[in-house]
Amino acid sequence: MSNFFARQSITFRNELKRSLGALVGIAQGLVCDRHLNDSEIHFLKQWLDANDVAALTWPGDVIQARLQAILADGVITDDERSHLLETLERLIGGGPEDLGAERHVSDLMFDPVTTVEFAGRVFCLTGEFVYAPRASCESATEELGGSVVSGVSKKLNYLVVGGFGSPEWKHGSFGTKVEKAIALKRDGVPISIVHENHWVSALTERRG
C-alpha cells in the first residue's frame, strides 16, 4: 500500500510540474505585447478552470484569484487589466525582454520586507546566489548571529532566495523549499521569503 501512495505522490508531482510549466509558458505568451485583451483573459481563466492541479497550487492559485476578482462583475477595467499583466510579469520574472533568460526568479514569491534581522534568527537559503557561493552566504549570516538550516520548518524566520534563482523555475518547478514556505505562511507561520538583494543590503548595513 505504501508503494501505491508513493507512486501516486510521484505522479501528482510530475503532473503539477507539467501544469505549472505550461502556466509559465502561457504567461510568457500573453505578456509579449504588454497588453491583455478580453479573449486572452477569458482563455487564461478557462485554462485554469480545466487544470485544477495548477489552479489550486501556488502560484496558479494567485492568478486564479486575480481572474475571479476581475471577472466577477462581467466588466474588465483598464486597472484590472494592468494589474493582471503585472501579476503575470511577476510570475515569469519580468517583461518580454527577460523571456530569453536561462533562469529567473518569480517576484510573486517575495514578501515586502523592509529589513532583515540576523541575531537570533533562523535562515534557510535556496537557489544560486550572486553575492557569493551559498556556503559563503551561510557563513556571513552566521557571523552576524543568525543560524542557518538546510530545510524549511515552522522555526524558520527567513527563506532567502538567490538572485540567480534556478533554471527549473523558468519551467514552473519552484522547488520544495519555496513551496513548503508558502504553505506554512498560509497556515499562519510568520516566515518571510526574501530576495537576495534585501539580504545583501541588510548584511552590508550591519557590517558598516
N, C-alpha and C positions, 0 to 999 in steps of 0.2 A: 504493500500500500504506500509506503514511504517513497518508493521509486516512482509510483504513479504521480504523486504530488510534486516530486522533483521534476519530472518530465513536464507536468502542467505548468510549473513555475518557469521553466526554461522556455516553453512555448509562448507563454504570456510575455516574457521579457523580450523575446525576439519580435513578437507582433508589435509590442509597444515601441521598440526601436524603429521598426519599419514605418509605423504610423507617424511617429514624431519626425522622422526623417522626411516623410512625404509632406508633413505640415510645413517644415522649414523650407522645402523646395517650392511649395505653393506660395508661401510668403515671399520668397525671393522673386518669383514671377510677378506677383501682384504689385510690388513696390518699384518695379523697374522704371515706370514713368512718373513716379511720385504722385500718383493720383489714383483714387479708388472710385470707380463708378458703381452704380446701384447693382448692376448684374454681377460684378466681381464680389461685392459684399454678400449678396444672396448666395452666390456659388460657395463662398467660404463657409457660410452658415450651413448650407446643405451638406457640404463635405464633412463638417464636424458632427452634424446630426447622424450621419451614416457611419462615422468612425468613433464609436464610444470610447475605445481604448485611448485615443488621443484626446478626445473632448473631456474626459474625466480625470486626466492626469496633467500635472504641471509640465510645460507651460500652456498646453492646449486648453485647459480649463480657464485660464486667464483670458485667452482670445474668445472662447465661447461666452464668457460672462460679458465681455465688451459687446459682442454681437447681439446678445439677448437684450441688453440695455438699449442699443441703437435701434433695434427693430421693434421694440415693444409698442411704440405708438404708430408704427407704419410710415413714419417720416424720417428720412435721413438728412440731418442738417450738415452744414459745412464743418461745424465744430466737431461733430461726431465722426465725420469722415476723416478729418485731420487727426483726431485722437486715435482712431483705429490704425491709420497709416503709421503714426508714431509708434504705436504698440508693436506693429509688425516689424518695423525697422529695429526696434529694441530687441525683438526676438532673434533676428538674423545677425545682429551685431553691427548695424549701420545701414547706410543707404546703398543705392545701386553701385556706387564707386567702390564699395567694400566687398562686393559679391565674389570677386575673384580670389580673395584671400584664402590661403590654405586652411586657416583656422580662425576662430573668432570667439569672443566672449559675449554671451547674451546679456544685455543690460537688464532684462526682466528679473534676473535672479537677485539683484542687489538691493540692500536696504539703504535708505537715505541717512546714513550716519554722519555726524558732524565731527566726531573724533574717535580715535581708537585708544583705549586704555590698555596698559600692559601688566602692571603689577597685580599679581593675584588672579589674572585672567587666564582662561584656558583657550588655546588656539588649535585649529586644525588647518593645514594648508592643502590646496588641491590645484591641479593644473601646472603649467610651466610658468616660471617667473622671469620677468625682465630684469629685476634688480640684481639677482644672483641665483646660483643653483639653489634648489629648495633646501638642502641641508644648511647652507649658509644663512638662508632666511629664517630657518628654525633656530639657529644659534643666536642670531641677532634678537629674535623675540625673547629668548631665554635670558639674554644678557640684561634685558630691561625688566625682568621679573615675571614674565609670562611663562606659562608651561605649554608644551606642545604635545598633542596626542595624535595618534595615527588614524583614529576613527571618529565618527560623529555620534554623540550621545547627548543626553539631557544635561550633562555637566558642561557642555561646550558653551563658550561665550562668543567666539568669533570663528567663522569659516572664511578664510582668506583665499580668494581666487586669483591665481596668477594671471598677469596681463597677456600672456601668450595663449592662455586657455588650453584647449586640446583639439587636435584635428577631428576627433569624433564628434565634438559639439556642433560642428557645421552640419552634421547629418542627423541631428536630433537625439544623440545619445549624450546626455548631460552629466552622466556619472553618478554613482551611488551616493557619494558624499553630498553633492548638491541636492539630489532627490530626497535623501533622508533628512537633511537640514530643513528643507522646505516643509516636509511632512511634520516634523517636530514643531516648527514655527506655527503651523496651522492648528496644532494641538495646544498652543499657548506657551510653548517653551521659548524663553527670550534669547534666541540665538540670532546674532547679526551676521548676515552674509555680506562681505565687503570686498571691493575690488582692491587689487594690489596697490593701486595709486594711493588710496586712503591709508593703507598700512604703511607705505613708504613715507608719506607726509608726516604721520604720527611718529614714526621711527626717527626721522630727521629732526623733528622738533624736540623730542626727548633727549637726543644726543647733543643738541645745541650746535 
